[in-house]
């Protein structure tokens, strides 16, 4: 599976997305467990910018920008949301989910972020989880549970080998001569 690339936004479109994000005051990680809110954000963004980006690409863009320190933080202004019933998972199911995540992650040599941005991995996780537990849970809700487990320090680290990172061009003249 190829690593997913983030969408590119011009400064005006980026400003629209940032404004919508700040207006809604919902932390990025909360959108996993609230797909309807992500759809609403995406629909508003697409309507205002005349783009047609899917929700998962918008979420991927925001996460990528946050990772490189270029996304605003909500801090104490973040909207407090109650735990959704779909987000609550019993201990037995959490263990099954972690087992599925580790199996798939090691097989594909992909970590937590890849599951969030690669639909094939998310679908495979859904199927494995359903086979293990006998019930279906939407991939975004599984990812929200994995994120909570990781943040609580109870999700096993996959210890994947680092992939070779390409160096960015520091000089456009140098890039043009390649």
C-alpha positions, -999 to +999 in steps of 0.1 A: +000+000+000+012+034-010+015+062+016-013+086+013-005+121+003-022+151+019-043+174-001-029+208-010-048+239-002-041+274-014-038+300+014-075+312+009-089+277+011-067+269+041-080+300+059-115+288+053-108+254+068-090+269+098-119+293+104-144+265+102-123+243+125-119+271+151-156+280+149-167+244+156-141+240+184-140+202+181-106+187+185-092+168+155-092+134+172-128+138+182-138+137+145-130+100+143-158+092+167-181+117+152-183+111+114-214+132+110-196+163+124-167+156+100-191+154+071-207+187+082-173+204+084-163+189+050-196+199+034-193+235+046-156+237+035-164+223+000-194+247-004-174+277+006-143+268-016-161+250-045-139+220-038-150+184-036-127+168-010-139+138+009-141+139+047-111+115+052-089+138+031-099+169+051-092+150+084-058+138+070-049+173+060-057+187+095-037+159+112-007+163+089-007+201+095-010+195+133+020+170+132+042+196+115+031+223+139+011+243+114-024+238+127-040+259+154-045+243+188-078+247+206-065+241+241-090+251+268-114+265+242-121+230+228-157+220+230-163+194+257-183+165+243-198+136+262-187+101+255-207+087+226-223+053+232-205+040+201-172+051+215-175+029+246-160-006+242-159-033+267-124-046+278-128-079+259-135-060+226-107-036+233-083-065+236-096-080+204-092-047+186-056-043+198-049-078+187-063-071+152-044-038+150-011-054+159-016-083+134-025-060+105+000-033+115+029-057+116+018-075+084+017-042+065+044-024+085+020+004+091+013+023+123-017+041+138-017+071+115-018+048+084-050+032+096-066+066+098-055+077+063-056+045+043-092+032+037-079-003+028-063-007+062-094+006+079-116-018+061-093-047+069-094-037+106-132-036+105-133-071+089-107-086+114-125-070+143-159-084+131-144-119+127-128-117+162-159-104+180-189-113+159-201-077+156-195-048+132-181-015+144-174+013+119-137+019+112-137+055+124-150+043+158-124+016+160-097+042+152-111+065+179-108+036+204-073+029+193-064+066+197-078+066+232-058+034+241-026+049+226-031+082+245-037+062+277-005+044+271-021+010+269-018+003+232+012-018+223+038+000+202+044-018+169+082-008+168+082-006+130+114+001+112+117+037+101+112+042+064+137+061+045+127+098+044+134+118+014+151+151+019+131+182+008+147+204-018+163+234-003+170+250-036+145+251-065+174+256-090+188+223-078+155+206-081+150+219-116+183+204-127+174+168-116 
